[in-house]
Amino acid sequence: MECVVIAKEAFEPWQALFEAANLPVRYAIVHDPETAIMGGQRYAPTELPANVIWLTIEALRGPARRAFRHLLANAPDLGLVQSIGAGYDMPIMQNILKRGVRLATSHVHSISIAEFVMRGVLDRFQRTDLAVEARARKEYPRHDFREIYRTTWMIYGVGAIGGRVAERARAFGAHTIGVRRNPKGNEPVDEIIKPSEVAKNLARADVFVFSAPISSETQGIVNADFLARMKPGAVFANVARGGIMDESAVLASLDSGHLDYAILDVHSVEEAWLYRQERMDDSPLWTHPKILLTPHAAGHGDGRHLRNAELLIDNLRRYLAGEKPLPDEAFL
C-alpha cells in the first residue's frame, strides 16, 4: 500500500472523512519532529517510506517542517505531493518538480479569494469607512454610493480565481472582460481578450483584478504607463503576486486621484516577511487611506480546509488509478 504522510493537525479534523473514503493506503501521521504513527507503530518521520505527502501549512511551517522538507528532498519512492495552494513558483515547489515528483496544486481558495475581492470593492464603492466614522461621531449622514451594476470589470487571468471573481461580478450585473493568453472558450466572462489587447481596453474598466501567475510577461506589468491608461476613478485589486506591480507607481496614482483605490493582498511587505522574515514597518502601504492591505490572506475562508481534504481524497483515487495528468497538476 502507498504511504501517505500527513501532519497530525491536518489529519485529525478530517479523520472520519479519510476513513469513510476507504482508500487502499497507509496514513503516516506526523505528530512532532521525532514521532510519526503508521499502522499503530512508531516511526521517525524522516524514515517514513513516503509515497505521497500532503503539503499543508503544518507541513510547511509547523514544528515538524524539517522532517517534511527532508522527505520532500530525499524520500526515494515519493511519487506525488498534493499542495494546498495554487502557486508553484516558490523554490520548494520547483525543487519537487525538478526531482521528477508529481505536484498537484489546489484551487479551493478561489472561492475565498473571489469573496474577498467582492468585499473589497463593495466596501470602497459604498464607502463603509465613512459610515464607521459617522457612527463613531453618532451622526447619520446619507450619501450616494457607487453601484456594481453596469460597471465594467477587467480580470487579468481567468483561471480558477479569476473565473470565480467573474461569476460573482456578473451576478451583480457587471460587464466582465477576461484576459487570457490561450482562451478555452468556457470562461465565465462577457468578453475575452488577449494580453496584447489589454492596453487599448484599460480605459473601459471600473475595476481591474489581477489574478494571473507571475511570469516574464507579467513581472512589473502594472507600472506608471499601465496605470495612466486605466479609467480615472478605477479600483485595482491584486490577488496574484506583489511582483506584478510597481508599488511606487500605484502609490503615485492613488495620491494623484487617478486611481481611486487599491486592494492589495500581495505586496512587498508580505513578501519580505514570508520569504525573508523581514519587517517593513515604514512602508507607506501600512497607512495609506486608499489601500486595503492584507497579508496574503484572501484565500483564508473557513471552507477551504474541508475542500482541501476532499481534493486530497479525490486525487489519491485518481493517482492510485494511474490517471495522468491529475487536475491542476503542475509541470516545469
Buried (B, 14 or more C-beta within 10 A) or exposed (E): EBBBBBBBBBBEEBEEBBEEBEBEBBBBBBBEBBBBBBEEEEBEBBEBBBBBBBBBBBBBEBBBBEBBBBBBEEBEEBBBBBBBBBBBEBEBBBEBBEBEBBBBBBBBBBBBBBBBBBBBBBBBBBBEEEBEEBEEEEEEEEEEEBEBEEBBBBBBBBBBBBBBBBBBBBEBEBBBBBBBEEBEEEBBBBBBBEBEEBEEBBEBBBBBBBBBBBEEEBEEBBBEEBBBBBBEEBBBBBBBBBBBBBBEBBBBBBEEEBBBBBBBBBBBBBBBBBEEEEEBEEBEBEEBEBBBBBEBEBBBBEEBBEBBBBBBBBBBEBBBEEEEEBEBBBEE
